[in-house]
Amino acid sequence: MAVVDFFTEQEKKQITDAIKAAELKTSGEIRVHVEGRCKEDVLDCAAHWFEQLKMHKTAARNGVLFYLAVTDRKFAILGDAGINAKVPDNFWESTKDLMLSHFKKGRFADGLSEGILMAGKQLKEHFPYQKDDVNELSDDISFGKK
C-alpha cells in the first residue's frame, strides 16, 4: 500500500480539520508528515522533514511537526525553539503517550487529532492569535515515500 493511502479520505479530513481548529486561535503552525520508513533515529527523520517543510522559517519559531513512519512504526513530535521554550518539560512526552494509546488500538487519525489539539492549546496559550496573523504553512498532510 502506498503511504498516501494509509489514511482514508475521511481520516485525512479529520486530521486537517484538527490542524485548522488547533491553529484557529494561535499564530503557531502545525504540520503532519507521514512516510513509510525511517531507517535512522526517529528524531533525526523528523528534524529532516522539519527543515524540508521549512517549519523553522515561521516568524515566532512556533511550528510543531507530527512525524509518522508507518511501516517502521515510529513517530515523533518536534517543536521549534519558540514553542519548546514555553511548554512544560514533559508536555511532548505526555502528548506522545496519549497518541500511543490510540495508535495501539489502530486509531491513528484519532491519536493524531488529539495530539494536534493538545499542541494547539499550548500554542494558543503562549502564542495567541494576532489580527495580522497569516497561515505561514500549509495545513495539508505531507507524504513521503512508502
Secondary structure by P-SEA (a helix, b strand, c coil): ccccccccaaaaaaaaaaaaaaaccccbbbbbbbbccccccaaaaaaaaaaaaccccccccbbbbbccccccbbbbbbbcaaaaaccccaaaaaaaaaaaaaaaacaaaaaaaaaaaaaaaaaaaccccccccccccccbbbbccc
